[in-house]
Amino acid sequence: MIAEQGHYGGRRFPTDTRQGYYVVTAGGTVLAAHNSRDPRYMEVQLRLALERWTQLHEAGTVQLALSIDNYVRAVPDRCATKGLVLRQYARDLPRKVDNRKDDWRKTAWNLDYVWFTAEEARALLPQRSSSIPHAAPERLVHRLARFHCRDFVRGEPPVWPHEAIQQALLKTQWRLWTAEGAIGELELSGRMHLSWIWKWQEGPTGIERAVDSGLDLALTGSATWSEVEQRFTRFDLVATGPRWGASQYNNRLDDLGPAPIGLVFQLAGNEPRDRTPPHGIGHPAYFA
């Protein structure tokens, strides 16, 4: 019930989101909460949280522990720890002519995670004896396209509908094997071209928007496969190209482009943070 103490407590319209930043005590008391992209405002909220913490502590009313006797996970932990877990970064790339405002948006970047099961990870591999490029299975490439080739640098866009896919291709090709045949080096290449007209109605103003949006990305990279461990021990994939348009929540109406964007996919670590679910994990088509 932590989120219900915050800025969207009880919200049902226009969505039931509880997105935002929350500062809470170990006992579950919310000290500050807000949904803002502005770091200056977030500093104000953190200082407010510290002030409230000090007041509670001095009054001796801080609850130091939260009972979890009846705690049940709202969403099962489906992290594919034995599969392929990638950390994804998104940011704008340098422009020849840059007329953006000198605020947080000019240096904005964002983070997501990509999940493939162990079986899906193996499906990315060419035949051991093959020297020709292997086209990764369509459903896996479409997951990468629809859920992860998105312009989420400034904010969260919707998942691309299947109809937005103009081209989605990821190829893998063996470059070499070690003498013992235990380690294989792969070359990665491909292209993602997505295009769609996002339509929405803006909050209290009721302004209707219809914005042609898309990305046209070239993919390149390399990876290392361990035959002994039956997993990728390195995975580096870069997607670059123009993005254009905007969607309801990705904060691009003042920057419609086209302009260059970069997406980087790397093997995630083993820290608890690396079990963070992908942004689109709640969508029924993610593992479809």
C-alpha positions as CSV (number, residue, x, y, z in Angstrom):
1,M,0.0,0.0,0.0
2,I,3.0,2.3,-0.2
3,A,2.0,3.7,-3.6
4,E,-1.5,4.6,-2.3
5,Q,0.2,7.1,0.1
6,G,1.8,8.9,-2.8
7,H,0.9,11.4,-5.5
8,Y,-1.4,9.0,-7.4
9,G,-3.1,7.4,-4.5
10,G,-6.6,6.3,-5.4
11,R,-6.1,7.2,-9.1
12,R,-8.4,5.5,-11.6
13,F,-8.4,8.0,-14.5
14,P,-7.0,8.5,-17.1
15,T,-5.0,5.5,-16.0
16,D,-4.4,3.6,-12.8
17,T,-0.6,4.2,-12.9
18,R,1.4,4.6,-9.7
19,Q,4.6,5.6,-11.6
20,G,7.0,7.9,-9.9
21,Y,9.6,8.3,-7.2
22,Y,8.9,7.3,-3.6
23,V,11.0,7.9,-0.5
24,V,9.9,5.5,2.2
25,T,10.9,4.4,5.7
26,A,11.7,0.7,6.4
27,G,8.3,0.5,8.0
28,G,6.5,1.6,4.8
29,T,5.7,5.3,5.6
30,V,6.0,7.5,2.5
31,L,8.1,10.6,3.2
32,A,7.9,12.1,-0.3
33,A,6.6,11.1,-3.7
34,H,6.2,12.6,-7.1
35,N,6.4,11.9,-10.8
36,S,8.8,14.4,-12.3
37,R,11.6,14.3,-14.9
38,D,13.2,17.5,-13.5
39,P,16.2,16.7,-11.3
40,R,15.9,20.1,-9.6
41,Y,12.4,19.2,-8.4
42,M,13.5,15.8,-7.3
43,E,16.1,17.5,-5.1
44,V,13.3,19.5,-3.5
45,Q,11.5,16.2,-2.8
46,L,14.5,14.5,-1.3
47,R,15.1,17.5,1.0
48,L,11.5,17.3,2.0
49,A,11.8,13.6,2.7
50,L,14.8,14.2,4.9
51,E,13.0,16.9,6.9
52,R,10.0,14.6,7.5
53,W,12.3,11.8,8.5
54,T,14.1,14.0,11.0
55,Q,10.7,15.0,12.5
56,L,9.5,11.4,12.8
57,H,12.8,10.3,14.3
58,E,12.9,13.0,16.9
59,A,9.3,12.3,17.8
60,G,10.2,8.6,18.2
61,T,7.4,7.5,15.9
62,V,9.4,5.8,13.1
63,Q,8.3,2.3,12.4
64,L,11.6,0.5,11.8
65,A,10.3,-2.7,10.2
66,L,7.6,-3.8,7.8
67,S,5.8,-7.0,8.5
68,I,6.1,-9.4,5.6
69,D,4.3,-12.3,7.2
70,N,1.4,-12.1,4.7
71,Y,3.5,-10.8,1.8
72,V,2.8,-12.3,-1.7
73,R,4.6,-11.2,-4.8
74,A,2.2,-9.3,-7.1
75,V,4.1,-10.4,-10.1
76,P,6.1,-13.8,-10.3
77,D,9.8,-13.4,-10.7
78,R,10.3,-14.6,-14.3
79,C,13.9,-13.4,-14.7
80,A,15.7,-15.8,-17.1
81,T,18.8,-16.1,-15.0
82,K,19.9,-19.1,-16.9
83,G,19.1,-17.5,-20.2
84,L,20.1,-14.2,-21.8
85,V,19.6,-11.1,-19.7
86,L,20.7,-7.9,-21.3
87,R,21.0,-4.4,-19.9
88,Q,19.8,-1.8,-22.4
89,Y,20.8,1.9,-22.6
90,A,19.1,4.5,-24.8
91,R,20.3,8.0,-25.5
92,D,20.3,10.7,-28.2
93,L,23.4,10.9,-30.4
94,P,25.2,14.1,-31.4
95,R,23.6,16.2,-34.1
96,K,25.2,18.4,-36.7
97,V,22.8,21.2,-35.7
98,D,21.5,21.1,-32.2
99,N,18.7,23.5,-31.2
100,R,17.6,21.7,-28.1
101,K,17.1,23.5,-24.9
102,D,19.9,23.4,-22.4
103,D,18.1,21.4,-19.8
104,W,17.9,17.8,-18.6
105,R,16.6,16.6,-22.0
106,K,19.8,17.4,-23.8
107,T,21.8,14.8,-21.9
108,A,18.9,12.4,-21.1
109,W,19.4,8.7,-21.1
110,N,17.3,5.7,-20.0
111,L,17.7,2.1,-18.9
112,D,15.8,-1.1,-19.5
113,Y,16.4,-4.9,-19.4
114,V,15.8,-7.6,-22.1
115,W,14.9,-11.2,-21.2
116,F,15.4,-14.3,-23.3
117,T,15.0,-17.8,-21.8
118,A,17.8,-20.3,-22.1
119,E,16.1,-22.1,-24.9
120,E,15.5,-18.8,-26.7
121,A,19.2,-17.8,-26.3
122,R,20.3,-21.1,-27.9
123,A,17.9,-20.3,-30.8
124,L,20.0,-17.3,-31.6
125,L,22.9,-19.5,-32.6
126,P,23.7,-20.7,-36.1
127,Q,24.4,-24.4,-36.6
128,R,27.8,-25.4,-35.2
129,S,29.2,-26.3,-38.6
130,S,27.6,-23.4,-40.6
131,S,29.6,-20.5,-41.9
132,I,26.6,-18.6,-43.3
133,P,24.6,-16.0,-41.4
134,H,21.7,-17.3,-39.3
135,A,18.4,-15.4,-39.1
136,A,17.2,-15.3,-35.5
137,P,13.7,-16.6,-35.0
138,E,11.0,-14.1,-35.9
139,R,9.2,-14.1,-32.6
140,L,12.5,-13.3,-30.7
141,V,13.4,-10.5,-33.2
142,H,9.9,-9.1,-33.0
143,R,10.2,-9.0,-29.2
144,L,13.4,-7.0,-29.6
145,A,11.7,-4.7,-32.1
146,R,8.4,-4.1,-30.5
147,F,9.5,-3.8,-26.8
148,H,13.1,-2.6,-27.0
149,C,13.6,-0.6,-30.2
150,R,11.6,2.3,-28.8
151,D,12.4,5.9,-28.2
152,F,12.3,5.9,-24.3
153,V,15.2,8.4,-23.9
154,R,12.9,11.0,-22.2
155,G,9.9,9.0,-21.2
156,E,7.9,5.8,-21.8
157,P,6.3,5.2,-25.3
158,P,3.8,2.5,-25.9
159,V,4.8,-0.9,-27.1
160,W,4.8,-1.0,-30.9
161,P,1.9,-2.8,-32.4
162,H,2.8,-5.7,-34.7
163,E,1.7,-3.7,-37.7
164,A,4.4,-1.1,-37.0
165,I,7.1,-3.5,-38.0
166,Q,8.4,-2.6,-41.5
167,Q,11.5,-4.7,-41.1
168,A,13.0,-6.7,-38.2
169,L,16.1,-8.7,-38.8
170,L,18.9,-10.0,-36.6
171,K,21.6,-12.3,-38.0
172,T,24.3,-14.2,-36.2
173,Q,27.4,-15.7,-37.8
174,W,30.3,-17.7,-36.4
175,R,33.6,-16.0,-36.7
176,L,35.8,-18.5,-35.0
177,W,36.0,-21.3,-32.4
178,T,38.8,-21.9,-30.0
179,A,41.1,-24.8,-30.6
180,E,39.3,-26.8,-28.0
181,G,36.0,-26.0,-29.5
182,A,34.6,-24.7,-26.2
183,I,34.3,-21.0,-27.0
184,G,32.6,-19.6,-30.1
185,E,32.8,-16.0,-31.3
186,L,29.8,-14.5,-33.1
187,E,29.2,-11.5,-35.4
188,L,25.8,-9.8,-35.0
189,S,24.1,-7.7,-37.6
190,G,20.6,-6.6,-38.6
191,R,18.1,-3.8,-39.1
192,M,15.0,-2.6,-37.3
193,H,12.5,-0.3,-39.1
194,L,9.3,0.6,-37.3
195,S,6.7,3.2,-38.2
196,W,3.3,4.1,-36.7
197,I,1.0,7.0,-36.2
198,W,0.5,7.4,-32.5
199,K,-2.9,8.9,-31.6
200,W,-3.9,10.2,-28.2
201,Q,-5.9,12.9,-26.3
202,E,-4.1,15.2,-24.0
203,G,-5.3,15.4,-20.4
204,P,-7.7,18.2,-19.4
205,T,-7.1,20.1,-22.7
206,G,-8.7,17.4,-24.8
207,I,-6.3,18.2,-27.6
208,E,-6.2,15.3,-30.1
209,R,-2.8,14.3,-31.4
210,A,-1.8,12.1,-34.3
211,V,2.0,12.0,-34.8
212,D,3.8,9.9,-37.4
213,S,6.6,8.2,-35.5
214,G,9.3,5.6,-36.1
215,L,12.9,4.4,-36.0
216,D,15.2,3.1,-38.7
217,L,18.1,1.3,-36.9
218,A,21.2,-0.5,-38.2
219,L,22.4,-3.3,-35.8
220,T,25.9,-4.4,-35.3
221,G,27.8,-6.2,-32.6
222,S,29.5,-9.4,-31.4
223,A,29.0,-12.1,-28.8
224,T,30.8,-15.0,-27.1
225,W,29.2,-18.4,-26.5
226,S,30.4,-20.9,-24.0
227,E,29.7,-24.5,-25.2
228,V,30.6,-25.8,-21.7
229,E,28.3,-23.4,-19.8
230,Q,25.7,-23.3,-22.5
231,R,25.3,-19.6,-22.3
232,F,26.5,-16.3,-23.7
233,T,29.4,-15.0,-21.7
234,R,29.5,-11.7,-23.7
235,F,26.9,-9.9,-25.7
236,D,27.4,-6.5,-27.3
237,L,24.9,-5.1,-29.7
238,V,24.5,-1.5,-30.9
239,A,21.5,-0.1,-32.8
240,T,21.8,3.4,-34.3
241,G,19.9,5.5,-36.8
242,P,17.2,8.2,-37.1
243,R,14.2,8.4,-34.8
244,W,11.2,10.7,-35.5
245,G,7.9,11.7,-34.1
246,A,6.4,11.4,-30.6
247,S,4.0,9.5,-28.4
248,Q,1.9,10.5,-25.5
249,Y,4.4,10.0,-22.7
250,N,7.8,10.1,-24.3
251,N,8.2,13.9,-24.1
252,R,9.2,14.5,-27.7
253,L,6.6,17.0,-29.0
254,D,9.3,19.7,-28.9
255,D,11.8,17.4,-30.7
256,L,10.1,15.6,-33.5
257,G,13.2,15.0,-35.5
258,P,14.4,13.2,-37.5
259,A,17.4,12.9,-35.2
260,P,19.9,10.2,-34.4
261,I,19.4,7.8,-31.5
262,G,21.5,5.0,-30.0
263,L,20.6,1.8,-28.3
264,V,23.1,-0.4,-26.6
265,F,22.5,-4.0,-25.4
266,Q,25.1,-5.6,-23.1
267,L,25.2,-8.7,-20.9
268,A,23.7,-7.9,-17.5
269,G,25.5,-8.6,-14.3
270,N,24.5,-10.6,-11.2
271,E,23.5,-7.8,-8.9
272,P,19.9,-7.7,-7.6
273,R,19.3,-4.7,-9.8
274,D,20.0,-6.8,-12.8
275,R,16.9,-8.8,-12.1
276,T,14.8,-5.7,-12.8
277,P,12.0,-6.7,-15.2
278,P,11.8,-5.2,-18.7
279,H,9.5,-2.2,-19.0
280,G,7.1,-4.2,-21.1
281,I,7.1,-7.4,-19.1
282,G,3.4,-7.0,-18.2
283,H,2.3,-7.1,-21.9
284,P,0.8,-10.4,-22.8
285,A,2.9,-10.6,-26.0
286,Y,6.3,-10.3,-24.3
287,F,6.9,-14.0,-24.1
288,A,4.5,-15.0,-26.8
